Amino acid sequence: SKREIKMRKLDSTKVRPLKSEQLLHIEDHDFALRPGFGGSPIPVGIDVQVESIDSISEVDMDFTMTLYLRHYWKDERLSFRSNKNKSMTFDGRLIKKIWVPDVFFVHSKRSFIHDTTVENIMLRVYPDGNVLFSLRITVSAMCFMDFSRFPLDTQNCSLELESYAYNEDDLMLYWKHGNKSLTTDEQISLSQFFIEEFSASSGLAFYSSTGWYNRLFINFALRRHIFFFVLQSYFPAMLMVMLSWVSFWIDRRAVPARVSLGITTVLTMSTIMTGVSASMPQVSYIKAVDVYLWISFLFVFLSVIEYAAVNYLTTIEERKQLKKRGKASGVYMDAVQAMAFDGCFHDTDVDMDLSGFSDPCEENETRTSETNISNVESTRLKRSLKGNVGRIILQNNHVIDTYSRIIFPSVYIVFNFLYWGLYI
């Protein structure tokens, strides 16, 4: 009757199926079950197009990738008649009403399907029941990195795909076109890495409670660009080591100059090492950059120790000379204490004519000599300081400084050859 027809129209709980759903016979089948349920496993082909690698994080040991993930399978329940044998394309609204493979990313931390301006989902159904299901996804997944050769390292990462519910008895996951199933955008580039290769592989994963599952791998190798670290770490470390060698050419009597230079280079090396460690994960093993920086730090530290040895042996030598000449004990102690307090080496054999040139160290020595050595006549070197500075420094050079000028650079050059030959 007309009244019953009117009541049916007013009943909002009953919604007429869409034309597409009627054509695909969606209401006639139970799509909670996979195609061919109870029979042989359904083959699901996969192909992937990598759009971009957005970031690589050494601290979190993960990478972020945006890709197009496409599934291929056949579901005869979706077959339909078509005079022109053309497929039908749908958006994401039909996905919740049919069966689709439950592929997930193993070791993923977070992932999402792009939804601007609508969900980036495409479903294409062919008359014979073949289905193409495509998604645009951004996924962040773990990458187990080895930093023992950092920053001269090459990292091998992989994105793994697997069915969550269906093991190999129900679903067979495979690469649709073999090795050609994985394609990449030619414009993919990273700031710190060079992408050496992309490859596709497959295998099996076993879970004790659910059995064996097919697993697909997207493998890629990343080689780190070294130039950034050469500018930021290696080159400054080399300069600090060479700067510490300047101390070997400074007069051994110039205590403030040599000590200040040594402390400055040590602190600068510590700053470089701290900066490198701050941007790296706190791993329990030694990295290649740690080897280089610590040995460079050792060279800088040894240059400070070298002058400590020179200063100590110079003091011992002065004491022996004063004892040998039969100096009075008071005079002897005053000379040693003067060196300790004013930072000057008081060599009674080398006395310079410094007329017109005031030196605080020489003035202190003169006052000490006038106070404590009134009966001793000091000998003076009858030469002008001008034009003879180089020879005076060589005459007052310690033998340790002479050897250090050769040994330190030679050993450091050998170390650099061994280091770069081993890690490159």
Secondary structure, 3 states (H helix, E strand, C coil): CHHHHHHHHHCCCCCCCCHHHHHHCHHHCCCCCCCCCCCCCEEEEEEEEEEEEEEEECCCCEEEEEEEEEEEEECHHHCCCCCCCCCEEECHHHHHHCCCCCEEEECEEEEEECCCCCCCEEEEECCCCEEEEEEEEEEEEECCCCCCCCCCCEEEEEEEEEECCCCCCCEEEEECCHHHHEEECCCCCCCCEEEEEEEEEEEEEEECCCEEEEEEEEEEEEEECCHHHHHHHHHHHHHHHHHHHHHHHCCCCCHHHHHHHHHHHHHHHHHHHHHHHHCCCCCCCCCHHHHHHHHHHHHHHHHHHHHHHHHHHHHHHHHHHHHHCCCCHHHHHHHHHHHHHHCCCCCCCCCEECCCCCCHHHHHHHHHHHHHCCCCCCCCEEEECCCCHHHHHHHCCCHHHHHHHHHHHHHHHHHHHHHHHHHC
